[in-house]
Amino acid sequence: MERREFIGFCVASAAAAASPVLAADSQPRFYTRTRLVDEKGAPLLGKSIPRERNLIFHYPYAATPCFLLNLGRPAAAAVHLQTANKQSYAWHGGVGGERSIVAYSAICAHRLTYPTKDISFISYRAEKSARNKFGSVIHCCSEHSQYDPAEGARVVAGPAPQPLAAILLAHEAATDEIHAVGTLGGEMFNEFFDKYAFKLQMEHGNAAHQSAGHSCVVRPLEDYCRQQVKC
C-alpha cells in the first residue's frame, strides 16, 4: 500500500481488532518495521525488483523465510480469504507503482515445507508444467499444494488447508523503499518452530526466534539455497 493508504488500513484494522467477535487470525499482526535491503545493505527499491523471480528474506523472525515477488502485473485489489479454522480476512493487494509487489511466508500451510540453505521444495513457478496446471503460482512439491500470489496466496490446488500467510508491506512512494511490517492470515510460526526445533537450533543457534530486526537482506532464491526441486 502507499503510505497514506497503509495508514488508513492500520486505523481500520485497529478498529476491527476491538470487536470481540473477530479471532486473531482475521486481523493483521504487526511486528518490527523492517526495511528490505539488498545484499550490499542498500535499501531495496521497488523499481529494482525483477519480475517473476523468486526472492527470499526472513521475517518476522530470523528463521522464518518469506518470498518477495514482483508479479509483473497488478495483484487483485481485494480478496476475501479464510484460514484453516474458518476465520475470514481480507487481503488488500500488492504495493509499488504497479501494485505488483507481494510477499508471503514461504512455509507451506500443509506440511510446513520451507526453503533451507541446502534445498527448496517450494517456489514460485511462472510457467505451467505436467504437475503444475496453473501458471504463476507458488508450488510446493511435497504434496503439490499450489497458491495464487496474485490473490492473497489462496489455495488453487493440492491439500493445503489455507492460504500462505501474507507479509504486510509498506511502500514509501517518495523513496521507493519497502518495509515489512506484519502478517495477515493463518500464521504457522508456532508449528514451524515446534516441528523443526532441532534443525533450527543447528542452523541458527539461539537466534532462530529473534526478531528480523530493523533491516533484512533480500536475495535470489538460487543464491540462498543450493538446490531447487522442480516438480
C-alpha positions, 0 to 999 in steps of 0.5 A: 500500500502507499503510505497514506493508504497503509495508514488508513488500513492500520486505523481500520484494522485497529478498529476491527481488532476491538470487536470481540467477535473477530479471532486473531487470525482475521486481523493483521499482526504487526511486528518490527518495521523492517526495511528490505535491503539488498545484499550490499545493505542498500535499501531495496527499491521497488523499481529494482525488483525483477519480475517473476523471480523468486526472492527470499528474506526472513521475517518476522523472525530470523528463521522464518523465510518469506518470498518477495515477488514482483508479479509483473502485473497488478495483484487483485485489489481485494480478496476475501480469504479464510484460514484453516479454522474458518476465520475470514480476512481480507487481503488488500493487494500488492504495493509499488507503482504497479501494485505488483509487489507481494510477499508471503511466508514461504512455509507451506500451510500443509506440511510446513515445507520451507526453503533451507540453505541446502534445498527448496521444495517450494517456489514460485513457478511462472510457467505451467508444467505436467504437475503444475496446471496453473501458471504463476503460482507458488508450488510446493512439491511435497504434496503439490499444494499450489497458491495464487500470489496474485490473490492473497496466496489462496489455495488453487490446488493440492491439500493445503488447508489455507492460504500462505500467510501474507507479509504486510508491506509498506511502500514509501512512494517518495523513496521507493523503499519497502518495509515489512511490517506484519502478517495477515492470515493463518500464521504457522510460526508456532508449528514451524518452530515446534516441528523443526526445533532441532534443525533450527537450533543447528542452523541458527543457534539461539537466534532462530526466534529473534526478531528480523530486526530493523533491516533484512537482506533480500536475495535470489532464491538460487543464491540462498539455497543450493538446490531447487526441486522442480516438480 
